[in-house]
Amino acid sequence: MKQNEQIIEKINHFLSEEFEVEKESITPEGNIKEVLELDSLDYIDLVVVIENNFSFKVKPEDFSGINTFEDFYNYVISRLNAKELA
């Protein structure tokens, strides 16, 4: 579980830096689109940031089920776990 907490901390850090929001406003139940004020171009930035920080490719359709930060954390963690098993 400790590793997941480190991943979440890393995610929160780069999201607050990249999208200029307070870390305190990033909560697991928070709506990622509303808190980060994402538009379609911001999703591209988000994909690039994920790929640069975690070294895996993201497909646009991967975001269809992501509404909250918790969804986002779970997505990144599951992709990292799948990468480790590959």
N, C-alpha and C positions, 0 to 999 in steps of 0.2 A: 504493500500500500504506500510505503514511503516514496517509491519511485513515481507513483501516480501523482502524489502531492508535489513533487519536484516538477513534473511535467505541467501541472496546472499552474504552478507559480511562474514557470517560464512562459506559458501561454498568456497569462495575465500581464506579465511584464511587457512582452512584445505588443500585445493589443493596446495597452495604455500608451506605449511609446508611439506606435504607428498611427493610432487613431486619436491621439491626444485626448484621452479621457482619464479621469481619476481612477486609480486601481480600486478604490472603495465602491465605485459605481458598477464594478464587474462582480456580479454575484451569480451563483449557480442557476438560480431560477430567473435571472434577468433575461429579457428578450435581446438577443445579440444584435438584431437589426436596429432596434430602437436605441439601445444604449450606445452603440457605436455609430449610429446614424448612417447606416450603410446604404449606398445606392449601387447600381449595377457595376460601376467602375471600381467602387471600393471592394467588391467581392474579388475582383481581379487582384487588387493589392493584397487582400487577405490570402488568396491562393499562393501568391509569390512569397509572402512572409512565411507561410506554413512550409512551403517547399524549401526555402532557404534555411529555416530553423530546424526542420525535422527530416529533411532529405527523403521525402517520398512525394510522388506525383499525386495531384488532386484533380479529380474530374468534376466539372461543374455540377453534374447531377448528384454528386456526393452531398451537396448542400441542401437538397430538397427536404430532408428530414431534420435539418438542424434549425431549431427555433431559439433555444436557450443556450446559455454558456455551458450548462451541464451537458447538453446534447453535443456541443462542440468539443468539450473535454473528452467525452466518451468516444467520439469519432477519432480524434487524434490518438488517444491511448490505444484504441482497438487497431488502428492502422500501424502504430509502432509495434504492438505485440505481434501482429501478423507478419511484419517485416522481420522481427527477431526469429520467428519460427520458420521463415522461408529458407 
